């Protein structure tokens, strides 16, 4: 049975969370095509046009969200889940990014090791490497936070981890929720870095024993805690047929309508992560270019977003340019209250 194409988006930047030193570099970023389809084997929705050799993670990759109090509270909730199932056990976080969550667990006196080539710090318990069975590192609990959606062959990757871990232990997996993306017409959550898109039901086909699971972070993320020994494709679990809403991209039309009805106003994007990059790109392709982006992450400030070359400012620099009545497109509703507390009520806030 062949894959049936669900959604196509051409010429996307392959790294939405990479920022650039100049606008020219940003405009010349590496790009790739998106062709979403559902696997007839395991039901996972993925980009069948994905080319993994195009995606290179290094120190210029900036996906750190720990600067936000809202996201820190989310990490605290995740840490509670790990502590619940991993008390007194060793923990291995595969793909720990800049090490924020690994360091959080370390401060909670958990025996934690992190792996990630993009790590920039000096913590002795974080190894600046990709996961490989050859490394010989294991854990009673394996943590995969926002990793599996980046892996071209997710089930095979899980098998590698299981084998390297002796076929035992627990695994915590956290990924974006495809159901939330569709329910909320979150077109900005469909991008090249994410080759896979998961629903909770998908993991019932991967694991015979799921110990804990749920949705959190406003429903945007899903998680499972599973027994590694139970890993194996379960053909008896039916996969739900997936389709996109016919009005999936209506948010772009709504944003353009707001822009055209507010001439003379600045139109800016708050959030220079993947959602801000995709929002800016879709607007750009429709002939509407935002004035600049805002982000609280210092590593992104005064740099440029891929594909559009949009300049990223700190909130303080942005407030010096913004005028009462200007329009701020807020990329994530979870951060709206936090943004309002920083910027006051003199601007128009829009959730695209």
N, C-alpha and C positions, 0 to 999 in steps of 0.2 A: 504494500500500500504506500503510495507517495504522499509527501507533505502537501497540504493545500495552503496556498498563500492567504494570509489573513489581512496583512497590512504591509504596505511598501512605503519607505521614505528614503530617497536617494541622497548621497553625498553628505553624510553626517560627519562631524568631527569625531574621531575615534576615542579621544580622551576629553570628556566634558570637564573633568576636575583638574586639568592641567591649565595653568596660567602662563602668560608669556611676557617677556620684558618689553617688547615693542608691538605696536599694532601690525606692522608688516609681518612679523613672525606669527602672530595670531591668525592673520588672514591666510597664511600659507600652511596652516596645520594639516596633518595627515587626515584623510577622510575615508569613509567607507559607506557601503549601502546597507540599509535595513530591509529585510524581507522576513516578516514574522510568519511562522507556520507552526502547527501543532504536530508533534511526533505521533505517528500511529502506533509506536511501540510502547512508550511510557506516558504519553499524554502531555508532556511538557511543551509549553509554548516557547519557541526560541527563534533567534535570527539565523536562518539557514544560509544567509550570505556572509556570515561572520568570517573574518580572516584574522586568526589570533596573532599572526606575525606582525600585524600592524599595531598591536597594542603593547606598548612598552611602559612599564611603571618604573619611575625613578624619583629622585628627590624633588623634581618639579611637579610631581603629582600631588595636589593639595585637596584632600577630601576631609580635612579635620573639621568637626562640628562641635568639639568640646568647648569652644569659646562661648557657646550659647547656654544660658542657664536652663532653658527648656530641654535641650538635648542632654545636658548633664543629668537632669532628673530622669530622663529615659535610661541613660547608662546606669544610674543607680538602681532602677527597677530591674534591669538585666542582671546586674551584679547580684541582686537578691535571689534571682532564679538560679544563678550559678552556685551561690552559697548554699541554697536549699538542696541542690542535688550533688554538690561537690565538696561538702564540708569534710575536712581532713584528707582530701584527695589532691593529687597533682593535676594541674590544668595546663593545657597547651593551646594557645590561641594562634591559629593559622591565618595569616593575612591580617596582622594587628595594626597595619597602617603606621601612623605616627606614634603608636604605643599608648594612647590615652587610656583605653580600657584595660590593657595589660597592667599599666601602672596603677590604675584604680584598684584592681584586684590585689596587686602586690601590697598596697597600703592597707588592705584589709587582711593582711597576713595569710594570703593564699599562696601556695607553692606554684607559681605561675611562670611559664616560659612563653615568649612571643616570637613569631617569625614574620618578617616582612622586609623586602629589599628597599622599601621606601622609608624605613625608619631612619631618623636623623640624630637621635640622642645617644647617650652613653650608658644606658642601663645594662648591666652585665647579664641580665636575664632575658634580654631581647637579642635575637640573632638576625643579622641583616642578610637574610637569604629567603628565597622562595621555598615552599614546602617541597621536600623530596624524601623518599624513603631512605636514601643514602645518608641523610643527616643523622639518623639514628635517635631522634628525639621522640618521646612518647608522652602520654598523659592519661590519667584515669578519666579525665573529662577533656574532650576536644571541643574547642570553641571556633565556630565559623560564623562570624558576624559580617554580613554583607560581602561575602566572598563567592558563594556558590553561583550567584547570578552572573559572575564574571567568567565562569569556567565553561569552555566550549563543550566538554563532555562531562556533565555533572555527576552522573551515576558512576562513571569510570573513575572520576576523581575521588569520590567517596570510597570506592573499593580500594584505591591506592592507600588512602588514609587508614582504612580498616586493616589492611594487610600490614602496613608499617606499625600499627598499634597492636599487633598480635591478635587481631580479630575480637578484641574485647574493649570494655569501657563504655562510657556514655558520650554522646555527641550533641552539642547545642548548635542549632542552625537558625540563623535569623536572616530573612530576606524581605525585600519589598513584596507587598501583597497585590497580585494581579487583579483580584476581585475589587480591591479598593481603587486601583487605577481605572478600571472600567466604570465602576459605579460613580466615580467622581470626574469622569472625562479628563483624567490627568494625562493628557497627551505628552506633557513635558517629562513624564516618567518613562517614556519609551525612547531609549537612546543606545548608542553603539556599544558602550562599555558593558551594558547589561545584555548578554547574549541569551540569558534565560529569564523567564517570568513565571513565578510559582503561585499556586493556590495551596491552602492547607491540605486539601484532599490529595495533592500530588505526592505528598510524603507518605501516605498510606500505601502507595505502590512501591516505595523505596524501603520501608522498614516494616517488619512484622510486629515490632513492639515499640510503640510511642508512649513514653512515660508522662510527658507534659506537652501542652501545645496551646496556642492562643494567638490573638491579635492585640497589638498595642500601638503606642505612639499615634493615637487618634485613628487607629485602624490601618495605618499606612504600612505597618510591618507585621509579619507573622513569624512565629518561632515554633520550633519543636525541640524536645529533648528525647532522644531515641537511644535504644540499646544497639551499639555497633554490631554486636553478634547477630542481630536480626536483619542486617542489611541484605537485600535481595529483591529483584523485581517480582512483584506480586501480580500475576495476570488475572487473579480472581477479583481484583478491585477495578471496577469500571472507571474509565477516565471520562470526565465531563467534557462534552464537546464545547469548544470555545469559539466565540465570535465577538467582533467589536461593535459597539453601538453605531448606528448610522450617522449620528450627530457628534461623534467622538471629538472632532476638532472645532466644535462650536465656540469654545472658549477663545480661540484666536479671532473669530469673527466679532465676538463681544468686545475684546480688547481693542480691536481696530475701530469699532464703533465709538468707543470711549475716546480714543485718540483724536478721531476726526471731529468729535463734538467739543473738544477742549483745545482749540487752536490757541497758540501763544503760551501754552503751559509747557513746563518741562514734564517729560514722561520718563520715569526712571524705574529700574528693576532692583528690588531689594532681595538679594540672594544670588551670589555669584557661583553657586554650585551647579549641578547638572540641570536643574529646573530653569534657572536663570539663563543658562547657556542656550537651552532648547527654545525657551520662550522668545529670547532675543532673535534667534535664528529664524524661527517661523515668522515673526513680525518682519524681519529684514527681507525675507523672500516674498513678502506681500507688499513691499515698498514702504514700510514704516520702521524707522530705526530709532530705538530708545536713545535718550541723551547720554546716560551713563548707568553703571550698576553700583550697588552699595553692598558691602559685606563687612561683617565684624571681625573676620579672620585677617590678622595683620599680614599673613603670608600672601594674601590675594590682593591687598591694597596697592594702588598705583601700578597695577599690572593690567593685562588685557585678556579678554575672553576669546577662546578659539572660534574661528569661522567668521564672527562679526567684528572682531577687534574692539569690542566695547570696553571702555576704560572703567576700571573698578576703583571706587573711592571708599575711604573710611566714612562711617556715619558723620563724624565731625566735619570732614571736608565737604560732604554732601550737603549738610545743613547750611554751610556758608553759601552754597549756590542755589539751594531751593528757596522758593518764594511761597507765601500762603496761597493755597489753591492748586499748587502743582500736584501731579498725579504720581503716586507710588504704587507700582504693581508688586504686591507681596507674594513671593513664590510659595510660601508654605503657611497655611492657616494656623499651624501649631505655634508659629512665632509672632502672630499678629499682635497679641497683647504686649509682648516683650518689645516689639518695634514701636508701638504707640507710646509705651512708657519712655522710650528714648527720644521720640520725635514730636510728641505732643499731638494736638488735634487740628493743627492748622493746614494739614495736607489732605488730599483725597486718597483714601486707601482702597485698593481694588484687589480682590482675590480672583485671578484669572482661572 
